[in-house]
Amino acid sequence: MSLSRLYSTCSLLAVGLAMSIASEAVAQIDEIVVTARKREEGLQQVPVAVTAFSGAEIQQRGIDGLEDLSTAVAGLFIDDQAAGQSGLISLRGVSSSALNQTIEQAISINVDGMAVSNGNVLRVGQYDLEQVEVLKGPQALFFGKNSPGGIISLKTKGPTDEFFVQGRAGYEFNAKEKFGEVIVSGPLSDTFGYRGVFFVTDQEGPFENVATGDDNAEASREFFGRLTLEFDPSEDFNANLKVSYSDVDSDATVGAQRINCSVTTGGPGSAEAPLDDCVPNETFVSAPPLASAFAPIDETFRDGTYFWEQTTLLATLGLDYNPTDKLSITSITGYYQTDQEYFQEFTRAVPVGGLILPTNSVTASNQPSYRALSQEVRLATNFDGPLNFVGGVFFEDSFAVDRPCPVFFGLYICAAYNVNGVAYSTFGQMVADVTDTVEITGGLRYTREKKEVDAYAFGPVPGPIPFTPDERTFDNVSPEFTITWRPTDDLTMYGAYKEGYKSGSFNTATGGSGAQNFDQELAEGGEIGLKSTWFDRTLRVNATAYRYNYSGLQVSSFDATINQISTSNAGAARVQGIELETLWTPPQIEGLTLNGSVNYNRARYTDFRQAPCYLGQTAATGCIGGNFQDLTGEQIVQAPDWTATFGAILDRALPNSDLRFRVSADAAYSSEYFTQLSAGPPNLWEDGYFMVNAGGAIYDDTQGWEVAVIGRNLNNDMFATISNNSVLGQEITSATNRPRAIIVQLTIRPTDLFGN
């Protein structure tokens, strides 16, 4: 799919939606208030490359789950189930491995003020959202320990001033998914409010297992709940407590699809042929589990039936105190905990005499967990003079566990790795209004982290696993400097220099040998940006050009010869590009909104001479000394050169009726990208994708009901996300996106419906 075809398709879509009765009303673009610099500022005034969505926009665009943000933000990729472990988040081509359980995320998640470096927090951060902010590039100052690639900041909804209740139920036809949601909110007194959100879903699964004949594989069930309590006794003080919990249970039969069965080692082809078509689609091959073989090996295998379970808890307590109208103090206390248990298959399904027989090739269990307790205290001034200040301190105590137990053709190595981390950080920024139109800001964050590891093997030979060293300490100072010019209320131009940092950690993988730890990752560079509104604020055009150099970029690779996932530091990498975002509400057409974004991003290793060879690689294909290959100049994983999005929404009243209707459509395009963790054969490229979503709804706000139909990935374009060589190197396996989904959904608000 070419970029020109994308624009042609989007143009036809815009013309189709624009065929409506003209209106003389001028609908200006609503200004979104963001907190990208930990104080409330208009989206168009803040000198930060940020894409923001209000709760209303999230509903209008049909963003149901954070993976849908990938169709709304060019250069962003989210897969919260990549490899069935800690999720994958990539922004401008910067990401962290989804397989290393103890690695810090390059793109941090901030939920209700708490910074979390573990991707599983997406599970509790995607429901009942008031606002989403995607901050791009290094964010040194205001979000926890730092983030070298960007921040996804999520703010969930709080209590309402009046009693509110809403119920929602729906059904998705492909996966046979049933879901329901209930929201109850209101005041308990003049100073105390509450909000409760409860969501359940049960699906039979969107895939087909060719080996077993199961046409609804990857069944799952989920429960989510959040309770918010808010105490607001005066204008000077506010306390907000939010507790979220998620419980997910899946059969985990998909594992990873085989997306290429061509020979990479000169050996025979896929053992699954002709069962497996070996392309990303709705079908896969997974043999029944060898329960009798696996169950006795380790208690984590249970009875030998595949499963995947995860529980996640997030609690935040926010305190805001304004001793004067010139001074504010904010405290954010957060606790995060996620626990997983899974037993996944990567076994072969071999056709023998008309039967489908499994072979004991590769299977693995794990019980990873992560806990973090953090505290941040922040002080901000609001003086009338030209100088103001924001600063504070941050503390985090974390504990990560990785307990892998892989089985290779009857051989197994089970072990537990425990990583304790303590981080201290302080930050500050000065804001100087040099003139009425020029602002200069400068600040820095100092971070000190200490991590310790201990490990123990459970079998087949039990005993402690030595690490040398078993303790690492990291110190970092990341400055940031920005100059901003706002000649009018509708124009902001800025230039910024930024540095970013992410701590190193330990390789917690069994099997083989290699480096037992990896070093910190550093980012340095800058960007220039323009934010503008035009034509009586009906058109918004924002553009950013950026260039950042990364040293010690943390990349992970899978060594199929020893079946080990390890993380190492690339010598250097560069990420540079240009992005453009537009939003238009044509004054001639009531209720029509058009939006689009395009990102050209060139992300390349500038020094990576010690990348591991892939299985079967020879000196003729670049393997040096049988150990390393030089990836200098090659594309970084999950870093397509071109990404683009386009969307259109038409929301207006039905003629001669009290009812309203809403139709929406959006498309997302990506050029080709590399899917291997760090190094692999040429057939580990994904050709790119072009996805189309659309939806429609009829609703009555006064009566409190809505009926909606939502379509996702309507053209059913399936693509690989993260891939690996299989053991023996004969196949390429990968996680994929979800196939086409058609959802019907009913929403009612009884308080409106019955006039209460």
Secondary structure as GFF3:
##gff-version 3
##sequence-region A 1 756
A	DSSP	alpha_helix	3	18	.	.	.	ID=ss1
A	DSSP	beta_strand	33	34	.	.	.	ID=ss2
A	DSSP	beta_strand	41	42	.	.	.	ID=ss3
A	DSSP	beta_strand	50	54	.	.	.	ID=ss4
A	DSSP	alpha_helix	55	60	.	.	.	ID=ss5
A	DSSP	three_ten_helix	66	71	.	.	.	ID=ss6
A	DSSP	beta_strand	76	79	.	.	.	ID=ss7
A	DSSP	three_ten_helix	82	84	.	.	.	ID=ss8
A	DSSP	beta_strand	88	91	.	.	.	ID=ss9
A	DSSP	beta_strand	94	95	.	.	.	ID=ss10
A	DSSP	beta_strand	107	111	.	.	.	ID=ss11
A	DSSP	beta_strand	114	116	.	.	.	ID=ss12
A	DSSP	three_ten_helix	119	121	.	.	.	ID=ss13
A	DSSP	alpha_helix	122	125	.	.	.	ID=ss14
A	DSSP	beta_strand	129	136	.	.	.	ID=ss15
A	DSSP	beta_strand	150	156	.	.	.	ID=ss16
A	DSSP	beta_strand	164	172	.	.	.	ID=ss17
A	DSSP	beta_strand	177	187	.	.	.	ID=ss18
A	DSSP	beta_strand	192	203	.	.	.	ID=ss19
A	DSSP	beta_strand	207	209	.	.	.	ID=ss20
A	DSSP	beta_strand	214	217	.	.	.	ID=ss21
A	DSSP	beta_strand	220	234	.	.	.	ID=ss22
A	DSSP	beta_strand	237	250	.	.	.	ID=ss23
A	DSSP	beta_strand	257	260	.	.	.	ID=ss24
A	DSSP	beta_strand	283	284	.	.	.	ID=ss25
A	DSSP	alpha_helix	291	294	.	.	.	ID=ss26
A	DSSP	three_ten_helix	299	301	.	.	.	ID=ss27
A	DSSP	beta_strand	307	324	.	.	.	ID=ss28
A	DSSP	beta_strand	327	345	.	.	.	ID=ss29
A	DSSP	beta_strand	348	352	.	.	.	ID=ss30
A	DSSP	beta_strand	355	359	.	.	.	ID=ss31
A	DSSP	beta_strand	362	366	.	.	.	ID=ss32
A	DSSP	beta_strand	369	381	.	.	.	ID=ss33
A	DSSP	beta_strand	387	402	.	.	.	ID=ss34
A	DSSP	beta_strand	405	408	.	.	.	ID=ss35
A	DSSP	beta_strand	411	412	.	.	.	ID=ss36
A	DSSP	beta_strand	414	433	.	.	.	ID=ss37
A	DSSP	beta_strand	438	459	.	.	.	ID=ss38
A	DSSP	beta_strand	463	465	.	.	.	ID=ss39
A	DSSP	beta_strand	471	488	.	.	.	ID=ss40
A	DSSP	beta_strand	491	502	.	.	.	ID=ss41
A	DSSP	beta_strand	505	506	.	.	.	ID=ss42
A	DSSP	beta_strand	517	518	.	.	.	ID=ss43
A	DSSP	beta_strand	521	534	.	.	.	ID=ss44
A	DSSP	beta_strand	539	559	.	.	.	ID=ss45
A	DSSP	beta_strand	564	584	.	.	.	ID=ss46
A	DSSP	beta_strand	592	607	.	.	.	ID=ss47
A	DSSP	beta_strand	611	612	.	.	.	ID=ss48
A	DSSP	three_ten_helix	619	621	.	.	.	ID=ss49
A	DSSP	beta_strand	628	629	.	.	.	ID=ss50
A	DSSP	beta_strand	642	653	.	.	.	ID=ss51
A	DSSP	beta_strand	660	670	.	.	.	ID=ss52
A	DSSP	beta_strand	673	674	.	.	.	ID=ss53
A	DSSP	three_ten_helix	682	684	.	.	.	ID=ss54
A	DSSP	beta_strand	685	686	.	.	.	ID=ss55
A	DSSP	beta_strand	689	700	.	.	.	ID=ss56
A	DSSP	beta_strand	705	712	.	.	.	ID=ss57
A	DSSP	beta_strand	720	725	.	.	.	ID=ss58
A	DSSP	three_ten_helix	727	729	.	.	.	ID=ss59
A	DSSP	beta_strand	732	736	.	.	.	ID=ss60
A	DSSP	beta_strand	741	748	.	.	.	ID=ss61
A	DSSP	alpha_helix	750	753	.	.	.	ID=ss62
###
